[in-house]
Amino acid sequence: MSGRRAFVLAAIAMIIFALSGCASTNQTGASRPQALFDARNKYIGDNSADMKLLDLLGINEIGKYKIELQTSREPYTLKITFSEINAGTDVQKLNSEMEKKSVLLLALIENAGRIEWAYTMNGEEASRSMTADEAAELIGKDVKACGESKAGVEELLNKLE
């Protein structure tokens, strides 16, 4: 009986271990909404905080990039310029992903008013952008309000999936 009991306990432990891997967590064990909420920042001019958000959002999964900040007048803008696009990423996928990530950036950077992204694909240069107002229209509510709580960030992530 004790051998069977040990087997059952080991099986239960393995199931719990496997299921715990299903949750979206980062290296510190925080959930994705919590990690994003914890990384939010007040000022678009905080370059290191902006880079942390870009890292958490997985911008590098799209390609190599650099950022520029426009902080001299409103709307304060974060511009992401891709120098290389990863294989398997087409224009539609790039723009779709960047629209979602822009909504999140606008929610999580308090004074950000606009996110721009630029890229060259198939020899053609292109750029797109999203303002806080456009993001609000897309999700049906004030994007800035979503960034004020972990629950708001979680709701936003669910809407964007």
ABEGO torsion letter per residue (X at the ends): XAAAAAAAAAAAAAAAAAAAAABBBBAAGBBAAAAAAAABBABAABAAAAAAAAAAAGAAAAEBBBBBBBAABOBBBBBBBBABBBBGBBAAAAAAAAAAAAAAAAAABAABABBBBBBBBGGBBBBBBBBAAAAAAAAGBBAAAAAABAAAAAAAAAAAX
